[in-house]
């Protein structure tokens, strides 16, 4: 189950980010911001994540394709 994999840290091709991953938003309204993944939201058509902005400006829902993982 996708939610179980997310919370247990099991990444896959269909689940590129998991709980507490540090990411950079590379597109959209918050492009360039650093963030931490805090929840997953999936639908039949796309995978999105709820991320908390590193600058304390709040949270946003971002498409998986608009994120890049920081190392």
Backbone as a chain_set.jsonl record, in Angstrom:
{"seq": "XXXXXXXXXXXXXXXXXXXXXXXXXXXXXXXXXXXXXXXXXXXXXXXXXXXXXXXXXXXXXXXXXXXXXXX", "coords": {"N": [[0.847, -1.178, 0.0], [0.541, 2.225, -0.797], [0.531, 4.334, 1.156], [1.588, 3.008, 3.423], [4.17, 2.367, 2.498], [5.148, 4.973, 2.153], [5.232, 6.027, 4.821], [6.944, 4.205, 5.976], [9.308, 4.573, 4.715], [9.996, 3.455, 2.231], [11.071, 3.903, -0.8], [10.212, 4.024, -4.298], [9.84, 3.568, -7.868], [7.295, 4.521, -8.372], [6.883, 5.947, -6.067], [8.637, 8.392, -5.314], [9.459, 10.016, -3.158], [9.61, 10.093, 0.426], [8.384, 10.237, 3.849], [9.677, 12.985, 5.612], [11.72, 13.56, 3.808], [14.108, 15.794, 2.475], [13.597, 18.353, 0.225], [13.715, 20.27, -2.856], [11.705, 22.676, -4.3], [10.983, 22.792, -7.64], [9.401, 23.956, -9.527], [6.491, 25.944, -10.258], [4.444, 27.97, -8.017], [5.997, 28.178, -5.666], [8.605, 27.839, -6.453], [12.041, 27.108, -6.129], [12.165, 27.14, -3.373], [13.205, 25.516, -0.356], [12.148, 22.522, 1.252], [10.369, 20.176, 3.401], [9.112, 16.936, 3.116], [5.924, 16.079, 4.253], [3.523, 14.715, 4.046], [1.581, 12.494, 1.959], [-0.371, 12.648, -0.984], [-2.495, 11.128, -3.096], [-4.028, 10.523, -6.235], [-6.09, 9.105, -8.796], [-4.94, 10.144, -11.035], [-2.617, 11.69, -10.471], [0.333, 12.057, -8.394], [0.832, 13.763, -5.45], [2.47, 15.792, -2.974], [2.362, 16.943, 0.401], [4.187, 19.535, 1.548], [6.38, 21.102, 3.896], [7.511, 24.308, 4.091], [10.888, 25.316, 4.31], [11.54, 27.865, 5.162], [9.691, 28.615, 6.971], [7.326, 29.655, 6.027], [4.966, 28.31, 5.705], [2.874, 25.604, 4.448], [2.541, 23.624, 1.459], [0.877, 22.035, -1.305], [2.376, 19.983, -3.616], [3.158, 18.798, -6.85], [4.629, 15.618, -7.518], [6.39, 15.615, -9.647], [7.392, 18.15, -9.59], [9.31, 18.35, -7.695], [12.604, 17.954, -6.335], [14.948, 15.797, -4.884], [17.041, 16.559, -2.138], [20.459, 15.944, -1.388]], "CA": [[0.0, 0.0, 0.0], [1.348, 3.432, -0.967], [0.682, 5.042, 2.429], [2.516, 2.257, 4.264], [5.514, 2.576, 1.951], [5.527, 6.36, 2.432], [5.571, 6.204, 6.236], [8.019, 3.291, 6.344], [10.525, 4.988, 4.03], [10.311, 2.593, 1.086], [10.935, 4.597, -2.081], [10.114, 3.2, -5.505], [9.618, 4.393, -9.055], [5.992, 5.177, -8.228], [6.906, 6.73, -4.832], [10.007, 8.909, -5.282], [9.769, 10.712, -1.906], [8.974, 9.532, 1.615], [8.277, 11.13, 4.994], [10.844, 13.741, 6.082], [12.716, 13.843, 2.769], [14.384, 17.202, 2.194], [13.416, 18.557, -1.209], [13.666, 21.621, -3.405], [10.595, 22.837, -5.232], [11.631, 23.268, -8.863], [8.425, 24.558, -10.441], [5.266, 26.423, -9.633], [4.403, 29.181, -7.206], [7.039, 28.193, -4.634], [9.842, 27.394, -7.091], [13.285, 27.522, -5.502], [12.121, 26.98, -1.916], [13.536, 24.24, 0.252], [11.002, 22.043, 2.014], [10.408, 18.813, 3.927], [7.891, 16.195, 2.796], [5.23, 15.702, 5.487], [2.376, 13.835, 3.77], [1.37, 12.108, 0.567], [-1.744, 12.723, -1.489], [-2.503, 10.527, -4.429], [-5.311, 10.328, -6.908], [-5.942, 8.208, -9.943], [-4.215, 10.798, -12.124], [-1.294, 12.224, -10.131], [0.865, 11.947, -7.045], [1.252, 15.047, -4.894], [2.969, 15.745, -1.605], [2.258, 18.114, 1.255], [5.533, 19.864, 2.009], [6.517, 22.234, 4.809], [8.59, 25.171, 3.608], [11.984, 25.474, 5.247], [11.645, 29.24, 5.655], [8.621, 28.864, 7.922], [6.217, 30.377, 5.397], [3.771, 27.48, 5.628], [2.867, 24.338, 3.729], [1.882, 23.65, 0.157], [0.738, 20.765, -2.011], [3.23, 20.078, -4.797], [3.234, 17.582, -7.662], [5.886, 14.888, -7.391], [7.263, 16.004, -10.751], [7.911, 19.498, -9.332], [10.236, 18.262, -6.569], [13.875, 17.258, -6.5], [15.46, 15.435, -3.565], [18.35, 17.069, -1.754], [21.306, 14.865, -0.868]], "C": [[0.897, 1.248, 0.0], [1.571, 4.181, 0.349], [1.666, 4.338, 3.345], [3.947, 2.469, 3.794], [6.016, 3.977, 2.268], [6.007, 6.513, 3.873], [6.702, 5.298, 6.704], [9.308, 3.553, 5.566], [10.936, 4.135, 2.849], [10.024, 3.323, -0.222], [10.829, 3.585, -3.225], [9.928, 4.14, -6.688], [8.294, 5.153, -8.948], [5.894, 6.036, -6.969], [8.319, 7.295, -4.633], [10.417, 9.587, -3.976], [8.997, 10.073, -0.765], [9.02, 10.562, 2.742], [9.638, 11.696, 5.405], [11.96, 13.913, 5.053], [12.874, 15.355, 2.615], [14.373, 17.381, 0.686], [13.542, 20.033, -1.565], [12.519, 21.651, -4.404], [11.162, 23.465, -6.5], [10.675, 23.885, -9.875], [7.23, 25.056, -9.644], [5.46, 27.663, -8.785], [5.563, 29.295, -6.224], [8.394, 27.717, -5.166], [11.067, 27.976, -6.393], [13.312, 27.349, -3.997], [12.566, 25.582, -1.515], [12.372, 23.83, 1.134], [11.271, 20.63, 2.531], [9.064, 18.155, 3.619], [7.228, 15.744, 4.096], [4.009, 14.809, 5.26], [2.292, 13.553, 2.279], [-0.11, 12.263, 0.239], [-1.724, 12.147, -2.895], [-3.928, 10.419, -4.943], [-5.063, 9.388, -8.073], [-5.064, 8.816, -11.028], [-2.848, 11.337, -11.749], [-0.957, 12.043, -8.662], [1.315, 13.328, -6.594], [1.697, 14.837, -3.457], [2.629, 17.041, -0.891], [3.654, 18.35, 1.796], [5.483, 21.086, 2.914], [7.722, 23.045, 4.36], [9.631, 25.386, 4.701], [12.114, 26.866, 5.822], [10.524, 29.6, 6.626], [7.4, 29.549, 7.345], [4.959, 29.531, 5.214], [3.981, 26.195, 4.859], [2.255, 24.539, 2.352], [1.809, 22.239, -0.403], [1.45, 20.914, -3.347], [3.215, 18.736, -5.537], [4.601, 16.933, -7.482], [6.883, 15.312, -8.464], [7.877, 17.389, -10.566], [8.892, 19.53, -8.167], [11.526, 17.571, -6.983], [14.43, 17.009, -5.1], [16.838, 16.038, -3.341], [19.158, 15.92, -1.187], [22.026, 15.299, 0.364]], "O": [[1.893, 1.303, 0.721], [2.688, 4.617, 0.625], [2.493, 4.991, 3.982], [4.837, 2.722, 4.605], [7.184, 4.152, 2.614], [7.078, 7.071, 4.113], [7.351, 5.582, 7.711], [10.292, 2.834, 5.738], [12.116, 4.096, 2.5], [8.886, 3.359, -0.692], [11.297, 2.451, -3.123], [9.867, 5.358, -6.523], [8.194, 6.298, -9.388], [4.926, 6.78, -6.81], [9.107, 6.737, -3.87], [11.611, 9.72, -3.709], [7.885, 9.577, -0.948], [9.624, 11.625, 2.6], [10.619, 10.962, 5.526], [13.046, 14.372, 5.405], [11.891, 16.097, 2.625], [15.051, 16.656, -0.042], [13.483, 20.913, -0.706], [12.385, 20.762, -5.244], [11.753, 24.543, -6.45], [11.093, 24.29, -10.959], [6.997, 24.64, -8.509], [6.503, 28.315, -8.831], [6.059, 30.394, -5.977], [9.232, 27.244, -4.398], [11.127, 29.171, -6.104], [14.385, 27.404, -3.395], [12.339, 24.605, -2.228], [11.685, 24.681, 1.7], [12.25, 19.984, 2.159], [8.008, 18.749, 3.837], [7.864, 15.113, 4.94], [3.513, 14.204, 6.211], [2.855, 14.274, 1.455], [-0.979, 12.036, 1.081], [-1.01, 12.636, -3.771], [-4.884, 10.248, -4.185], [-3.939, 8.936, -8.292], [-4.504, 8.093, -11.851], [-1.982, 11.44, -12.617], [-1.834, 11.898, -7.811], [2.094, 13.987, -7.283], [1.351, 13.845, -2.815], [2.611, 18.11, -1.502], [4.239, 17.471, 2.429], [4.661, 21.984, 2.729], [8.83, 22.517, 4.263], [9.294, 25.607, 5.864], [12.737, 27.042, 6.87], [10.414, 30.749, 7.056], [6.524, 29.982, 8.093], [3.984, 29.998, 4.625], [5.11, 25.754, 4.645], [1.538, 25.511, 2.115], [2.584, 21.362, -0.02], [1.176, 21.837, -4.114], [3.255, 17.674, -4.915], [5.607, 17.623, -7.313], [8.087, 15.359, -8.212], [8.786, 17.764, -11.306], [9.269, 20.605, -7.7], [11.534, 16.716, -7.869], [14.39, 17.888, -4.239], [17.689, 16.031, -4.231], [18.599, 15.014, -0.569], [22.786, 14.521, 0.941]]}, "num_chains": 1, "name": "protein.A"}
